[in-house]
């Protein structure tokens, strides 16, 4: 979409809403090094994430470690699966993260999987001088017919 829409134009903004998720992003490989770095940063060193040797004999996931759900969530911004609404929407002073809804971790992602994401604009509300945009995103391992996570995030234009 090449036209711009003022952030208070409710009818114009509704054109950005899509019933379907968009195209898949390019894939990114989830390595053990990434998992270990996230474990160090977050403090979540559960053996299913970081103990490669123990996982070989005890992991219910094919003898492999799995990525932290919050590591996968934190990687979503890397995929850029939404249209850049900051260039489509005009007239606002600030665009801010408003919060999250409906985060679900549905399937594990084993180490060395390639993951990708796809998104859609689910809803737009204009009220009280603000515009709230709700985006839905699905992340999955390449080759899996089930998402690893689904997530809704909201951001506002003021």
Secondary structure by P-SEA (a helix, b strand, c coil): cccccccccccccccccccccccccbbbbbcaaaaaaaaaaaccccccccccccccccccccccccccaaaaaaacccccccccccccccccccccccccccccccccccccbbbbbccccccccccccbbbbbbbbbbbccccccccccbbbbbbcc
